[in-house]
Amino acid sequence: MSTKGIDFRDLSLKDALDLAILIEEEAMDRYGELADQMDLHRTPDAAAFFRFMAKNEAKHGATLVKRRNQSFENQPSAVTRAMIFDVEAPEYDEARAFMTPREAMASALRSEVKAHDFFARAVPLIRDATVKALFTELREEETLHQRLIQEQLEKLPPDPSLGAADFEDEPAPQ
C-alpha cells in the first residue's frame, strides 16, 4: 500500500477519516499541479479537465471533513501527509506536452482505479466495523468515479492521428 506507519488492523474511525481526507487533498493538489503544467504546455482542454478533477477531489474532501468534525472536531490528527504517497493522485509523469482531453481522462481513470485498489486491499485488514464500513463506502465511490470518467471518455471524439512524438524536433548538428 502507499502508506507508511499506518496499521490498518487498529485504525480508528478518526484516523480513517483523517487518512481519507489527506488522500483527497493529495489528489486535489496533484490535479492542480498537472493543470498548471498543461497551461504551460498550452493545452487548455487537458488543463480544464484536471481543474475539474481537482474541484471534485476538494468537494469529496470537504464532505469527509464535515463527517470528521461531527464526531472529532477538536481532536488532533495522528495521521500526516508524510504517511501517504500517490494513493489516489495521478503519477507525476502523467502530464505530457500536447496532452489531449482523452489522455487527461485516461490519467484520471487510472488514478480512480488506483484509489479503488487501495481501499479494496485495506478493507480485509480492518478490524473495526465502522472503519471497515467507511473504507467499503470509499471503495464503492471510487468505482462510481471510474464509471463517470469512462462515460465521459466514451463521449469524446477519437484523438487526432498526430501524437506528441510528431512534434518533437530531431537533434540538430551544432
Order of alpha helices (4+ residues) and beta strands (2+ residues): alpha-alpha-alpha-alpha
